[in-house]
C-alpha cells in the first residue's frame, strides 16, 4: 500500500525534527555563550548607574530617535555581536513597545556588522561602504519611525530587576531570567532549524528562486540573482556566504551583479529568522519587514539613478 502525501510529509517532518536537535544544541550553546555575558554586563551596568552616566552624554543624540541614551548599549551589542546579543541587551533594560520596535529595526539593519561586512567584501562589495550605509540608514530609519510610529500599549519584555533592588536581588533576578531566555533561544532556533531542514528536504530553494525572478526586477536587481537573494533572506549573509561565493565561482552571477545584490541584502537579509525571532518577543513583523524592504528598494534604486547620471556625464 502506497503511503499518502500526508504520511510522507509527517515522516519527513519527524526526520527533520530529529536531525535539527544536534545543530540546535550547538547553535544555542554558541549563542548563549555570547548572550549571557552581555545580559549580565548590561544588568550590572544598570544597577551601578553606569548606564545612567552614559545616558546623559548620549541623550542629546538618541532623544531624536525616541530612545533613552542608555539604549546605545543595546545598539552596540547588536552591531558587534548580532541579533540575539541585541535582544539580550533589550530585555535587560525597561523599554516601551515603541522604543523596542525602533531598536529592533536598528539592530535588524546593523547586526553583526564586522562579520557581515567582511562577507560582503568577499562577494564583491566594499566593506567600509557597506558599514557606513548600514549605520547611516539605521539612524535615519530610527528618526523616521520615531515620527511615524504611534504610541504602542504595554512595555517590551523586561527580565531585569527593579531599580531599587539590592545587588543580591539583581543577581537572583538575572539568573532566573537566563533560564527563561535560554529556553526561549533553544525553542526559536529549533523551529528555525526544522524549517530549514524541511526546505532542504523538499529542495524548495531553487524552485522558489525561479518564481521570484519578476520580484527581483521590482527590487532593482538582476532577475537571475533570485537564488542569491533567497539564500541571503533564508540563511542570512553570514550563513549564505558559501552559497553566494559558489554562485560566483560557477559563473552563475558576475561579481558586479553580486555587488548590486549586496546593496539590497545589507538592508534586507535574514528576513525569515530576524522576523520570527523579534515577532516572538512582541515586535510587529509588519513594521519590521515593511521598513527593511522599503529601505532596500530606496537604496538600490537611488544607487541605480546615481550610476545612470554618472554614466551620462562621462
TITI-411308 format. One record per residue (C-alpha): chain; residue number from 1; x, y, z. Coordinates in steps of 0.05 Angstrom, whole numbers, plus 5000, padded with zeros to 4 digits. Layout:
(node 'A' NUM (X Y Z))
...
//
This chain:
(node 'A' 1 (5000 5000 5000))
(node 'A' 2 (5029 5066 4979))
(node 'A' 3 (5039 5119 5031))
(node 'A' 4 (4997 5181 5024))
(node 'A' 5 (5026 5250 5015))
(node 'A' 6 (5008 5266 5087))
(node 'A' 7 (5045 5204 5112))
(node 'A' 8 (5107 5223 5074))
(node 'A' 9 (5103 5294 5100))
(node 'A' 10 (5096 5271 5172))
(node 'A' 11 (5154 5223 5164))
(node 'A' 12 (5197 5278 5133))
(node 'A' 13 (5177 5326 5188))
(node 'A' 14 (5195 5276 5243))
(node 'A' 15 (5262 5262 5210))
(node 'A' 16 (5277 5336 5203))
(node 'A' 17 (5256 5347 5275))
(node 'A' 18 (5306 5294 5298))
(node 'A' 19 (5362 5320 5254))
(node 'A' 20 (5350 5391 5277))
(node 'A' 21 (5365 5374 5350))
(node 'A' 22 (5441 5368 5343))
(node 'A' 23 (5453 5433 5305))
(node 'A' 24 (5404 5468 5351))
(node 'A' 25 (5443 5447 5413))
(node 'A' 26 (5508 5472 5381))
(node 'A' 27 (5479 5538 5357))
(node 'A' 28 (5441 5552 5422))
(node 'A' 29 (5503 5538 5464))
(node 'A' 30 (5545 5584 5420))
(node 'A' 31 (5494 5639 5422))
(node 'A' 32 (5483 5634 5497))
(node 'A' 33 (5558 5639 5509))
(node 'A' 34 (5551 5706 5475))
(node 'A' 35 (5485 5728 5503))
(node 'A' 36 (5493 5711 5577))
(node 'A' 37 (5555 5754 5590))
(node 'A' 38 (5523 5813 5552))
(node 'A' 39 (5459 5807 5592))
(node 'A' 40 (5498 5804 5658))
(node 'A' 41 (5541 5863 5637))
(node 'A' 42 (5481 5906 5619))
(node 'A' 43 (5445 5887 5684))
(node 'A' 44 (5505 5905 5727))
(node 'A' 45 (5517 5970 5688))
(node 'A' 46 (5445 5989 5701))
(node 'A' 47 (5449 5971 5775))
(node 'A' 48 (5514 6010 5788))
(node 'A' 49 (5490 6072 5750))
(node 'A' 50 (5538 6065 5691))
(node 'A' 51 (5482 6067 5640))
(node 'A' 52 (5452 6128 5673))
(node 'A' 53 (5520 6162 5668))
(node 'A' 54 (5526 6143 5595))
(node 'A' 55 (5456 6166 5581))
(node 'A' 56 (5469 6238 5600))
(node 'A' 57 (5520 6243 5544))
(node 'A' 58 (5482 6203 5492))
(node 'A' 59 (5412 6230 5505))
(node 'A' 60 (5422 6291 5460))
(node 'A' 61 (5430 6243 5401))
(node 'A' 62 (5382 6188 5420))
(node 'A' 63 (5326 6234 5441))
(node 'A' 64 (5315 6249 5367))
(node 'A' 65 (5305 6174 5357))
(node 'A' 66 (5255 6168 5413))
(node 'A' 67 (5304 6126 5454))
(node 'A' 68 (5339 6135 5521))
(node 'A' 69 (5414 6146 5518))
(node 'A' 70 (5426 6080 5554))
(node 'A' 71 (5397 6044 5494))
(node 'A' 72 (5463 6057 5458))
(node 'A' 73 (5489 5995 5495))
(node 'A' 74 (5434 5954 5461))
(node 'A' 75 (5452 5980 5393))
(node 'A' 76 (5527 5969 5403))
(node 'A' 77 (5514 5897 5427))
(node 'A' 78 (5473 5882 5364))
(node 'A' 79 (5524 5915 5318))
(node 'A' 80 (5583 5878 5348))
(node 'A' 81 (5553 5810 5365))
(node 'A' 82 (5487 5801 5327))
(node 'A' 83 (5412 5799 5335))
(node 'A' 84 (5410 5752 5395))
(node 'A' 85 (5460 5794 5433))
(node 'A' 86 (5418 5856 5418))
(node 'A' 87 (5356 5821 5444))
(node 'A' 88 (5393 5800 5507))
(node 'A' 89 (5410 5873 5520))
(node 'A' 90 (5339 5896 5503))
(node 'A' 91 (5308 5850 5555))
(node 'A' 92 (5357 5877 5608))
(node 'A' 93 (5330 5949 5600))
(node 'A' 94 (5259 5975 5611))
(node 'A' 95 (5233 5997 5542))
(node 'A' 96 (5165 6015 5515))
(node 'A' 97 (5139 5976 5456))
(node 'A' 98 (5151 6036 5411))
(node 'A' 99 (5223 6042 5434))
(node 'A' 100 (5234 5967 5427))
(node 'A' 101 (5206 5969 5356))
(node 'A' 102 (5253 6025 5336))
(node 'A' 103 (5312 5990 5368))
(node 'A' 104 (5294 5923 5336))
(node 'A' 105 (5295 5955 5267))
(node 'A' 106 (5362 5988 5281))
(node 'A' 107 (5391 5921 5302))
(node 'A' 108 (5360 5886 5242))
(node 'A' 109 (5395 5935 5196))
(node 'A' 110 (5462 5934 5231))
(node 'A' 111 (5470 5867 5267))
(node 'A' 112 (5537 5830 5263))
(node 'A' 113 (5566 5888 5224))
(node 'A' 114 (5641 5869 5225))
(node 'A' 115 (5629 5797 5205))
(node 'A' 116 (5577 5811 5152))
(node 'A' 117 (5616 5868 5120))
(node 'A' 118 (5675 5821 5114))
(node 'A' 119 (5629 5772 5077))
(node 'A' 120 (5605 5829 5032))
(node 'A' 121 (5677 5843 5013))
(node 'A' 122 (5688 5770 4993))
(node 'A' 123 (5627 5773 4947))
(node 'A' 124 (5647 5837 4911))
(node 'A' 125 (5630 5897 4954))
(node 'A' 126 (5669 5949 4994))
(node 'A' 127 (5666 5931 5068))
(node 'A' 128 (5672 6002 5093))
(node 'A' 129 (5617 6027 5045))
(node 'A' 130 (5571 5972 5068))
(node 'A' 131 (5584 5990 5142))
(node 'A' 132 (5574 6065 5132))
(node 'A' 133 (5510 6055 5093))
(node 'A' 134 (5480 6008 5144))
(node 'A' 135 (5497 6053 5203))
(node 'A' 136 (5471 6115 5167))
(node 'A' 137 (5406 6080 5146))
(node 'A' 138 (5395 6053 5217))
(node 'A' 139 (5396 6122 5247))
(node 'A' 140 (5354 6152 5190))
(node 'A' 141 (5302 6097 5199))
(node 'A' 142 (5300 6106 5274))
(node 'A' 143 (5290 6181 5266))
(node 'A' 144 (5234 6170 5216))
(node 'A' 145 (5200 6115 5256))
(node 'A' 146 (5200 6158 5318))
(node 'A' 147 (5157 6208 5278))
(node 'A' 148 (5113 6156 5244))
(node 'A' 149 (5101 6102 5296))
(node 'A' 150 (5040 6111 5341))
(node 'A' 151 (5047 6101 5415))
(node 'A' 152 (5041 6027 5429))
(node 'A' 153 (5006 5998 5491))
(node 'A' 154 (5047 5959 5541))
(node 'A' 155 (5121 5950 5551))
(node 'A' 156 (5173 5905 5519))
(node 'A' 157 (5198 5842 5556))
(node 'A' 158 (5238 5865 5616))
(node 'A' 159 (5277 5810 5652))
(node 'A' 160 (5317 5856 5697))
(node 'A' 161 (5307 5873 5770))
(node 'A' 162 (5270 5936 5795))
(node 'A' 163 (5312 5999 5802))
(node 'A' 164 (5313 5996 5879))
(node 'A' 165 (5336 5923 5883))
(node 'A' 166 (5396 5901 5923))
(node 'A' 167 (5456 5870 5889))
(node 'A' 168 (5434 5801 5911))
(node 'A' 169 (5365 5812 5883))
(node 'A' 170 (5395 5836 5817))
(node 'A' 171 (5436 5772 5811))
(node 'A' 172 (5378 5728 5831))
(node 'A' 173 (5331 5761 5780))
(node 'A' 174 (5385 5757 5727))
(node 'A' 175 (5397 5682 5739))
(node 'A' 176 (5323 5667 5733))
(node 'A' 177 (5318 5710 5670))
(node 'A' 178 (5374 5669 5639))
(node 'A' 179 (5336 5605 5650))
(node 'A' 180 (5276 5634 5613))
(node 'A' 181 (5319 5665 5559))
(node 'A' 182 (5357 5600 5547))
(node 'A' 183 (5292 5562 5538))
(node 'A' 184 (5266 5615 5490))
(node 'A' 185 (5331 5615 5450))
(node 'A' 186 (5331 5540 5444))
(node 'A' 187 (5259 5538 5421))
(node 'A' 188 (5267 5593 5370))
(node 'A' 189 (5330 5562 5340))
(node 'A' 190 (5299 5493 5339))
(node 'A' 191 (5238 5517 5299))
(node 'A' 192 (5284 5554 5250))
(node 'A' 193 (5328 5492 5242))
(node 'A' 194 (5267 5448 5228))
(node 'A' 195 (5242 5498 5176))
(node 'A' 196 (5310 5499 5143))
(node 'A' 197 (5314 5423 5143))
(node 'A' 198 (5245 5418 5111))
(node 'A' 199 (5264 5469 5057))
(node 'A' 200 (5326 5427 5041))
(node 'A' 201 (5287 5361 5044))
(node 'A' 202 (5237 5384 4992))
(node 'A' 203 (5291 5422 4952))
(node 'A' 204 (5248 5484 4953))
(node 'A' 205 (5303 5536 4949))
(node 'A' 206 (5315 5534 4874))
(node 'A' 207 (5242 5528 4852))
(node 'A' 208 (5224 5586 4898))
(node 'A' 209 (5281 5628 4869))
(node 'A' 210 (5256 5615 4798))
(node 'A' 211 (5187 5641 4818))
(node 'A' 212 (5218 5704 4848))
(node 'A' 213 (5251 5728 4783))
(node 'A' 214 (5198 5782 4768))
(node 'A' 215 (5203 5807 4840))
(node 'A' 216 (5278 5819 4830))
(node 'A' 217 (5261 5868 4775))
(node 'A' 218 (5217 5907 4823))
(node 'A' 219 (5274 5907 4873))
(node 'A' 220 (5322 5934 4821))
(node 'A' 221 (5369 5875 4819))
(node 'A' 222 (5383 5823 4764))
(node 'A' 223 (5328 5772 4753))
(node 'A' 224 (5377 5714 4754))
(node 'A' 225 (5402 5736 4823))
(node 'A' 226 (5338 5709 4855))
(node 'A' 227 (5373 5648 4883))
(node 'A' 228 (5427 5691 4915))
(node 'A' 229 (5373 5737 4943))
(node 'A' 230 (5334 5679 4971))
(node 'A' 231 (5395 5648 5004))
(node 'A' 232 (5411 5715 5036))
(node 'A' 233 (5340 5721 5063))
(node 'A' 234 (5332 5649 5086))
(node 'A' 235 (5402 5635 5112))
(node 'A' 236 (5429 5706 5121))
(node 'A' 237 (5492 5739 5095))
(node 'A' 238 (5539 5701 5141))
(node 'A' 239 (5507 5632 5133))
(node 'A' 240 (5493 5641 5059))
(node 'A' 241 (5562 5668 5041))
(node 'A' 242 (5587 5599 5019))
(node 'A' 243 (5529 5592 4971))
(node 'A' 244 (5539 5663 4945))
(node 'A' 245 (5613 5650 4932))
(node 'A' 246 (5597 5585 4897))
(node 'A' 247 (5549 5620 4850))
(node 'A' 248 (5604 5669 4832))
(node 'A' 249 (5656 5614 4822))
(node 'A' 250 (5609 5576 4776))
(node 'A' 251 (5596 5638 4735))
(node 'A' 252 (5522 5639 4750))
(node 'A' 253 (5528 5711 4773))
(node 'A' 254 (5581 5763 4758))
(node 'A' 255 (5619 5799 4813))
(node 'A' 256 (5589 5866 4796))
(node 'A' 257 (5519 5835 4798))
(node 'A' 258 (5535 5805 4866))
(node 'A' 259 (5554 5874 4888))
(node 'A' 260 (5486 5900 4864))
(node 'A' 261 (5451 5846 4904))
(node 'A' 262 (5492 5863 4966))
(node 'A' 263 (5464 5934 4966))
(node 'A' 264 (5395 5903 4974))
(node 'A' 265 (5415 5849 5023))
(node 'A' 266 (5451 5895 5072))
(node 'A' 267 (5382 5926 5086))
(node 'A' 268 (5341 5864 5077))
(node 'A' 269 (5373 5797 5097))
(node 'A' 270 (5358 5741 5147))
(node 'A' 271 (5286 5762 5137))
(node 'A' 272 (5259 5695 5159))
(node 'A' 273 (5300 5687 5222))
(node 'A' 274 (5300 5760 5245))
(node 'A' 275 (5226 5769 5235))
(node 'A' 276 (5208 5705 5272))
(node 'A' 277 (5256 5720 5329))
(node 'A' 278 (5233 5791 5340))
(node 'A' 279 (5160 5774 5329))
(node 'A' 280 (5163 5721 5384))
(node 'A' 281 (5187 5775 5432))
(node 'A' 282 (5128 5821 5414))
(node 'A' 283 (5157 5865 5357))
(node 'A' 284 (5110 5878 5299))
(node 'A' 285 (5130 5835 5239))
(node 'A' 286 (5094 5884 5193))
(node 'A' 287 (5136 5944 5215))
(node 'A' 288 (5200 5904 5215))
(node 'A' 289 (5191 5874 5145))
(node 'A' 290 (5159 5936 5114))
(node 'A' 291 (5215 5982 5137))
(node 'A' 292 (5271 5936 5115))
(node 'A' 293 (5242 5923 5045))
(node 'A' 294 (5228 5997 5036))
(node 'A' 295 (5299 6015 5056))
(node 'A' 296 (5328 5963 5009))
(node 'A' 297 (5288 5987 4950))
(node 'A' 298 (5303 6061 4964))
(node 'A' 299 (5377 6046 4969))
(node 'A' 300 (5382 6003 4906))
(node 'A' 301 (5340 6049 4862))
(node 'A' 302 (5376 6112 4887))
(node 'A' 303 (5443 6079 4872))
(node 'A' 304 (5419 6059 4802))
(node 'A' 305 (5396 6130 4789))
(node 'A' 306 (5463 6159 4811))
(node 'A' 307 (5501 6109 4767))
(node 'A' 308 (5458 6129 4707))
(node 'A' 309 (5472 6202 4719))
(node 'A' 310 (5547 6190 4725))
(node 'A' 311 (5546 6148 4662))
(node 'A' 312 (5512 6203 4622))
(node 'A' 313 (5561 6255 4647))
(node 'A' 314 (5622 6214 4629))
//
